[in-house]
């Protein structure tokens, strides 16, 4: 097995940031991959590179790189194409859901007509062709004409037979005609026709081979029309050219990512090479490697200076100058897929796995990403037979050691992001699923408080096993879950119980080993569905389980959020029930309403103040008070930079209060207010410090215990503010008791616990 490590070459120096230089409270960060570049455009000052999710720019004046995503101005996630209107250097950004942004003079103007419109079929925008002040958008249903200067949609063409909606992939133009490559062939129309919205003005070209099939690319070059036919079934195709008749351009070209005309050259980006032809269609150059790196080009163009700019699927943007290549890309994970997040010692680990909605394989390579000291390191096991690593756990004694479970591949061990070992039926007690010879279906794992690693192994006689600290293996004998097909998340409680989420419709399995993992005879175990205090059945579909700081067990289900206030009595109470949080009724509605009853809860996290971060399948994220009776925040696609309302996982860095959200469209984080408290005062500091005159956000005192008294005085001892810490952090808005911003000066921060036995004083410079 091998690993791939993503190396970033930057063309500017970044000053080292102190560990106490922190992200501002309320600030969002994207953690998207930027290595898969699909298209490149150029303005007078910048080069814009579109990726599958967002954009980054390369400043030609100072060589700096800037990310552009939903976090800092873009309206959406999932960029499908970009183009530039040279007259005023307006950059058009198109999205896979039909949304459009216009970037002009550092302003972003959104046009969401296509996204909002009720349309049958796909809304994706595949390509942008600019003529005069109009952008012709190749869409999943037809052609949309955008007036760039007026910032409005001016027309829509449905050009299929009898005006049928068909997918258009690319548009080109010669002196007299438009050409549209579509899912049903190539259509042509007189560019001066009175009404191009009339489908009768568009005619199917019938003399080309495979004339009724999919054509994805088309260009007009030096009086020649060139088009790529795509065979959907075999994932390959043929490139045709029309001179007197249609003929095959080059039978060795079976994959085309893009066709582009630049600097009087025809540039063909294939799957593993770049081909450059002169205007006489003579091949001048073939690029299969960038220095020693294999090429995977998606697009290429010449810069205004005459250098070749290459968009690559995995290597970012490359600048070819004097037969040397420079790699340009921001740091980020290799992939946007996130199935699990784990954090320890300020290190964020991501499992880049995936599974279908019913929990089946999607057959992704094993991917592990590590975020530490503001840098991502990505490991992909290209040569491993294991696939779909859906959950990970960090060794509590060594934060560099990570284990992951694979759907079909067993247990995977990493150290310092390098592959160490794979455990399966050949070298451990993990079993193969019934009816297979090598499919070891592991679905969850957790380190117990004793340091042993617990693993769920679905579809086998004994689906729960444990790997001890000294590498001994034990199977747990629980007949009630024997041969169960799918077992979800396993977690240990503070009372040494293990709660296990069973397959959809399976409820919960609870067991207690009585401290003897080698002997199952004295174990306690039970399988239960979710009932309320009246014995009424609520649901048996459990999506997530977590213990809070009060040792209550919170359950995320398809019927909302529930809690067990007495989990330690699971084996003693005959009437073991969950409680639902009743919310206030509105407008004299006397019907009992339960918290998030209509939402399917996908994931839960507990912060340092015992508040609940609730992720849902369709409604984004909710932050609830410790007892869940008060909603503090709700983030969704509409009111925040959140990439998707489908939340797969939430994890909190308790040292920094940064909350990480794994969404179906990628990873994003938010700086919250509550860290996990310390028993004493440890590494107490204030940030930002100094507070500049331009800063208007919140100021945090962190490294505290919970409920610490915090008093802020000026240098003369005059009290200007007083509060208490929340979790391990206290918050100040920079204003005094009169709600006025304090004056420039040095301020003292006095921190004491309730009985006065622990004290600390720190300083803050405030500039107004």
N, C-alpha and C positions, 0 to 999 in steps of 0.2 A: 504494500500500500504506500501511496505517496501523498504528499500534501502540497497544496498550492498556497503560497503566501503572497498577498497583494502588496507590492512596493509602490510608494508614491514618490514621484519626483516633482518637487515644487521649484518655482523659479523666483522665489522671494524668501527672505529669512523671517522667521517668526520668533519674537522674543519669548524666552521661557516664562511661563506663567506660574506664579506662586501657588502652592496648594491651597492657600487661603483666598485666592482670587476666584470667586464663585459666580455661577450663573444667577442673574437677578431673579427674585421671587416673582412668579407668574410668567416667566419667560419659557417659550417652547424651543425645542431643538429637533431638527429632523435627523434621523439616522438611516438615510436611504443609500442604496448603492448608486455610484456615479460612474462605474467603469463600463457600463453597457451603453455606449453612445450610438445614437441612431442617425443623427443628421447634424450638419455644421452650417452656420451662416455667419456672415461677417458684416460689421458696420465700420464706421471710420475709426472707432476707438476700441471695440471689443469683438471677440469671437464668441458666438453663442453655440453651445453644444446641448442638444436635447438627449435625454436618456429615457428609459422606459417609464420613469416616474416623475422626473423633474428636469431642471436645467442647471448648467453651470456656465459661467463666463470666464474668459481669459482676457485680461486687460493688456493690450498690446503696448501700452506706454510704460507700465511698471511691472508687467509680468505677474500680476496678482490674480488669484482665482477666487471667485465668489459663487456661492450656492444660491439658487433661486428655487424656492419650493413654496408650498402652501404656508409654511412657517413665516416667511418674510415677503409675502405679497402676491404670489400666484393664487389664482382662484380655485384651483383644483389639483388633483393628483392623477397621474397617468397621461403623460404627454405623448401624443401620437405623431405630431409633425410641427415643424417651425419653418418660417420664411421671413424675408425682410422686404419691405417696400422702400426702395432706395431713395425715393424723392424726399421723404422726411425721416428716413431710418426708423420707421415703425416696425417693430418685430411682432409677427403674428404667431401666437402659440395656440395650437389646437390640441384637444384632449380626446381620449378614447370614448368619452360619454357625450361628445358633441359640444362641450363648452369651448369658449374662445376667449383668449386674453390678447389685448393689444398693448405692447410696451412701448411707450414713447416719452422721451425726456424724463426718465425716471418715474413716470406715472404709469399705472396699470389700469386699463379700462376693460371691464368685463362685458362680454356679449353672450348671454346664456339662452338665446332664443331656441336653438336646436335642442339643448339639454332639457329645457322646460316643455317643449312641444310634445303633445301626444302623437307619437308616430308608430306605425306598425313596422317592426323590424329593427335593425341595428342603427345606432346614431353615430358610430365612430367616424372620425375624420381621418382618412388615410394619407392624404397628401394635399399640398397647397400649390396652386399655379397662379402666378401674378401677371396680369396684363393691364397696363395703364394703372388706374387707381383701384382696380378690382382684384380681389383674391377669389379664385375659383377653387372651391373646396370639394375634394373627392370624398364622398360620404358613403356610409353603409346603405343608403336608400336612394342616392342620386347625386346631383350637383347643386351646391349652394353658392350663390354669388354674394360676396361681401364687399360693400363699398368701404374701403379703408379710410378714406378721408372723412366721410360722414359717420363712420363707426356704426353701420347698420346693415342688416341683411336686405339686399335689394331684389333678389329673385331666387327661385328654386326650380330645378329642372328634374322631372321624372322622365327618363328617356327610354325606358324599357318598352317592350311591345305593348301597344295600346296604353302607354303612359304608366306602365307597371314600375314599381320601385325595384331597382336593382343596385347592387353594390358597385361603386366606382372606385378603382384603386389609384388611377393616375390620369392626368390630363396633359396633352401636349398640343402644339400649334405649328402649322406651317404658314406660308404666306396667305392662304385662303381658308383653311379649315381647322376646326377643333377636332381632336381625337381623344376619345375616352376609353381607356382600358377598363373592362368590367368583368363581372363574374360570368357574363353571357357572351363575351366576345368584345370586339372593338367597334365602337360607334363613331361616325364622323358627321360633322355638320358645318355648313357654311358659316364662317364667323360673322358675316354681315347679314345673316338672316334676320328678318323683322322680329321674330318671336322664337327665341331658342327654348322657351319654356314649353313650346308645342312639340310633343314627341315626334310628330310627323316630319320635323326638320332634322331628326337624327336617324341615320341609316346604318344598319349593321354591315360591316365589311365582310363579304362572303368568300372572297377569293384567297384568303389566307388559310393555311392548314389549321384544323381544330377551331374553325371560325365561331362555333357556338360555345366554346369553352372559356375557362378563366384565363384572362390576360392581366398580369399584375403591374407591368412596367411598360412605358412607351415614351420615346423621345423622337424628335425630328432633328437630324444632324446632317448638315451639308447636302441637302436635297434628298436625304434618305430617311425613310420612316423605319424605326427599329422597335420591335415589341417582343416581350418575353411571355411565352405561353407557360402556364403553370398547371401541372398534372397533380390534382389534389390527392389522388389515391396513392401515388408513388412518391410524393414530395420531391419532385424534380420537374424539369421542363426543357423547353427549347427556345433559343433566341432566333427570331426571324428578322430579315431585312427586306424592304421592298425597293427594288430599283425598277426594272421593267416589270418583273414579277416578284412574288414572295419566294425567298429562298432561305435556307438555314444559314445563319451568320457564321457560326463556328460550332460544330457538333460536340466539341469538348466542353462547352459551357452548358451545364445542366442545372446550375443554381445561380440565381441573380437576386441580390438584395436591393440593388438600386442601379439605375442608369442616370448619368449626369453629363451635361455638356458644360465644360469650363475651360477657358483659355484655349479655345479652338481644339479641344480634345474631347473624345468620347471616353468616359471613365466608367468601367463596369466593376462594381463590387460584387464578387462572388462569395461563396461560403468560406473559402480559405485562401483567396488570392485577389489581388487588385490588377485589373488589366487596363492599360492606357493606350488609346489609338489616336493617331493623327487624323487630320481632316480627309486624308485619302484612305482612311480605314486600314492603315498599316500599323500593326502592333509595335509600339515603341518601348513599352516597359511592362514587366510583370513583377509584382511584389508579393512574395510568399512569406517573408520574414521581416521583422523590424529588428535590425541587429541580429540577436539570437532568439527572438521571441516569435512564435508562430503567429501568422496573421489571421484575423477573422473580421475582415472589413465589412461595414454595412453601408458606407457612403464615403465619397471623397470629392474634394473640390480644390481649386487653386486659390491661394490668398491674393490679396491686392499686391503683395510684394513678389508673388510668383512662386511661393513655397507650396508644396502639396500638403493639404490638411486632410487627415484620415480619421473617420469615425470608426471605432472598432468595438466589437462585441466582447468586452472583457478587459481591454487595455486602455479605455478612455479615448482621448483625442491624441493623435500623434502629429507632430510637425516634422516633415521631411525636408531637410536643408543640407545640401552638400553631401548627399548619400548617408546622412546620419539622422537618427530619429530621437526626438524628445517626446516623452510621455507626459501628458497633462491630464490630471484628474484629481478631484478632491478625495480626501480620505473617507471611507465608508465601508460597510460590510459588503461581501461579495454578492449577496442576494437579498431580495426584499422579503422573502418568506421567513416568517418567525412562528414557531410552534410553542416555544417555551423560553422564559427569561429566568436567570438565576443570578444573584448578586452576593458577593462576599468580599470584604477587604477592599472596597472601592473598585472592584473588578466586575464588569458586567459581561455575562456569558449568554450567548444566544444559540439556540438550536435552530438551524435553518431548515427544519423539516416541514413536512406537510402530510395531510391525509385527506381523504374524501369526506363528504358530509356524513357518510355512514361509517367512517373509521377505517376505510380500506386503503391500500397502498396507492401512491401516485408515482412511486419508483424513483424518487430523487436520491442523488448521491448523499452520503453522510457529510453534513456541513456544520462546523462549529465556528462561531465568531466570538472574539474577545475584545471588549472595549476597556482600555486602561490608559490613564494619563492622556486622555483626549485623542487616542489613536485606536483604530480598528485593526485587528489582525484576523485574517480569515483562513480557515483550514478546510479543504475539500478532499475527501478520500476517493479520488477518481478510480482507483484500481480495486477498491473493495467490493465484494459481492453484497455487502449489507446496504440497505436502503432505508430512507424515511426515519431519521432519528427524531422522534417527536417529543422527547422529554429528557432533561438533564438534571444532575444534582452535583453540588460541589462538596468535596471532602472537607468536613469541618476542621480537620487538623492540618490541611494543606490547600490553600485557595488556588493553587496552580493545578491541582488534580481534579479532573471532571470526569464523570461517568454519564453515559447516555444510553437510552433504550431505543432499539430499532424494531420497526415492524417487519419481522422476518429474519433479522440479523443478530438478535440477542443483545448482549451488553457490550458497549464500547468504552474503553478506557483511554483518557488523554492526560498528558502532563505537559505544562507549558504550551498548550495548544498543539502538541504533537501526538500522533497516534501511538499508543503503547500496546494495546492488546484487545482482541475480540474474544468474548466468552460466548460459546454456544453449546450445543449438545455434545460436541466432541471433546470439550475440555472443562465442562462444568456440569452441574445437575440440571441446568436449563433444558427443557424438553421441546421437541418439535410438535407442532400442531397435528392433531389426529388426521391421518390420511396423507401426510407429507413426509418427506425424508430429511429435509434440511431447513424447513421454515420455522424459525424460533421466534414466536410472536411475543415480544416484551413491550409493555405499554406504559409502565410507570415505575418510578423508583424514588426512594427517599433515604437519607441517612437518619438513623434513630439517634436518640440522645446518648446511647452507649457507643456510638461510632460505627455500628454495623449497618450494612447497606441492604435495604429491603427492596425486592423486585417483584413485579407482577408479571406472570407468564401465562398468557391467555390460551384457552383451548387445550389444556392439558389436565392430567389427573389431579395434580397438586399445584394450583396456579400461584401460590405465594411461596417465595423462597428468600433466603437471607445469605449474604456473603459477609462473614465476620471480619473483624480487623486483622485477624491472623490468617485470612484466606481459607477458612473452612466454610463449607456450604451445607445448608440444611433446607429441607422441604417441610412445609407446614401441612399437617393432615387435617383438612377441613372438608368433610364429605359434602356439606351443603353447597359449596361452590365448585365442586368437582366438574372438570371439563367445561366450565363456563366459557363462552366464546370470546367475550370482551370484558376486560377489567380496566377501569380507568385509574384515576389518581389515588395514590395511597399516602396517608399522612399520619404521623404519630402525635398524640395529644400529650399534654403535661401530666396526665394521670396514667401514662404508659399504655394507653389503648391505641390501637391502630384502626382508623376509619378508612374504608375502601369504597370508592365509587364504582358501582357495577355498570354493566352495559345499559344502554338506553332502555328504560322499563324495568331495570333490575333492582333499583333501590340502593340500599347501603349495606355493606358487610362490616361488622365490628368484631375485633378479636383482641384478646389480652393473653400474652404468653406466660404471665406470672413470673417473668424473669428467667424462664428456662426454655430457650429457643431449641435446645436439643431434645426436648421432651414435650410433645403436644398433648399428652394425656391430661395434664392439669390446666390446659388452656380453657379460656372462656370465649365463646363466639356466638354471634347471632346475625341473622339476615333480617332486615326490616325495610318496609316501605315507609312513607312519610304520612303520619296521622297527626291531627290536631288534638287539643286537650279534651275534645268531646268524643274522641275515638273515630272521627270522620276522616276517611281517606282523602288525602290531598293530591299526591302524585307518587310515582315511583321512578320518575326521570330526574336524576341528580346529575348536574353538570360539573359542580365544583364543591369542595369542602375546605374549610379553614378554621383554625382556632384563633380567637382574639386574645387580647391581653388580660381579660378576666376569666380565661379558660372556658368561655362559651364556644360552642361549635356552630358556625354559620354555614348554611346550605344554600347554594345557588341551584335553582331548579327551573323547569319549564313553566312553573306557575309563580315565579317570583322568588323573594328572599325569605328564608326562615331560620330559626335559631333554636338550638337545644341549650337550655339554661342549666341542665343537670346531666351533662354527658357522662360524668363519672358513675351515674346510676344506670347505665345502659343495660347491665345484666341483672339488676336488682328490681327494677320497676316493671311490673307487668304492663302498666299503662305508660310506656315510654313514648312521649310525644314531642313534636316540634311546635314552637310558638310562631305565630305570624304577627307582624307589627301592624297595628291598626292605625290608619292615617285619618286625619280630620276630614269630615264630609263637608261639602260645599253646597251653597244655595239650598239649605234646608233638606238636603238629600240624606235620609236616615238609613240608607243601605250601607251595610258594613263594607268598608273598602280597605283592602290590604296593600301593604307597601309593594310597589312594582309587580302587582299581581298579573298584569298583562304582559310582562316581559320575561323572556327566557334569559336567565342569568348565566353567563358563560365563564366568568372568573371573578375572584375576590382577592383583595389585599388589605392588610391592616397596617395603618401608619403608627408613628410613635405616640400619638394622642388617642389611640384606640379607635380612630375613625375608620369607616369602611369605604374602601374604593370598590365600586361595583361595576363590572364590565358586562355589557349585554350583547346579544346577537344582532340587535337591530336599532338600538336607541343610544348608542354611545356609552359614556361613562357617567356615573353618579358618585359624588362624594357625600356620604351621610355622616351624621354625628355618631358618637360612640354607641348610643342606644338606638340609632337608626330612626329616631323620631323627627329629625330635622334634615332637610336637604340643603347642603352647603353649596355644591356646585353641580352643574350638568354640562358636560362637554359633548358636542356632536358635530357632524360635518358642517352644519349651517352656522353655528355660533362660535366655532373655534378652528384652529388649524388641524384638528383631528382628521386623519386621512380617510377613515371609514367608520361607520357606526357599528361594524362587526368587530368586537373586541375579543381577541383570542387569549390574551394573558395580560396581567398587570403585576409588576414587581416594583418595589421601592428600595432605593438606596438609602438606608436609614442613617448614614453618616451625613448625607447632603440634602435629604428630603426630595431628591429628584425621583419622580414617578415615571416609569417606563410603560408605555402602552404598545402591545403587539396588536396591530390591526391586520385585517385581511389585505391591506395595501402597503404594509411596511411598518417600521418601528419609529416611534416618536416619543419624546419625553417632555415633562412639564415640571418646573421647579415649584414645589409646594412649600408649606410652612412648618410642618411637624416632623422633626427628626426623632429617632429613638433616644430616650433619655438615658443618661449615665447615672450610676449610683452616686458618684461624686462629680466634681467639676474637672473635666479633662479636656485639654486643648480648647479652652474657651477663647473665642475670637469674634470680632464684629466684621460684617461685610455688607456693602462695600466700605472700604476704609482706605483712603479718605472718601467722604461723600462729596462729589463734585457739584458745582453750581448747576450743571446741566442734568443732574440725576434727580428724578422725581418719584422713584419707586420706593418699595419698602426696604427697611434696614433690619438686618437680623443679627441677634446675639446667639451664637450656637455653641454646642459643646456642654450644655447645662444638664442638670437633672430635671425631672418633671416638676412643675408647680413651684419653680424658684421665684423669689421676689427679685425684681429687677428695677433699680432706680437709676435714672440718668440725670446728672447735674452738670452745670457749667463749672468752669475751673474754680469759681468762688464758692461752690457748694450749693448754689441755688437749684432746687429741684425743678426740672422742666418736664419730666415724664416718669410714669410709674406703671408697671405691668407685671404679669407673671408669665413664666415660660409655659409653652404648650408642647408637650413631649419634651424634647431637649433643646427647644429653640424659643426665643422671645422675639417679638416683632415690634418695630417702631416706625411710624410714618414720617419722622423727622420734624414733627410739629410739637409745640408746647401745649399747655392746658388751655390756652386761648385759641387753639387751632391755627396758630401762625407758625410759619417755618422759622426754625431757630436761627440765630445769627452765626456768623462765621466765628469759629473758635474751637478749642479743644474741650471735649466733654468726657466726663468720667462715668463709667458704667459699673454700678455696685450690684453684685449678685450674692444673695444669701438664701439658704434654705429656711424652712419654717422655724426650726429651733435655734438657728443662728450658729450651728456648729460648723458649718462649711461656708466659707466666704471667698470671693475673688473680686478683684477690681481690674478693669481694663480700660483703655482709652480709645477715643474716636475723634478724628479731625473732621469738622463739618465746614464746608465752604459754601457760602450763600451769596 
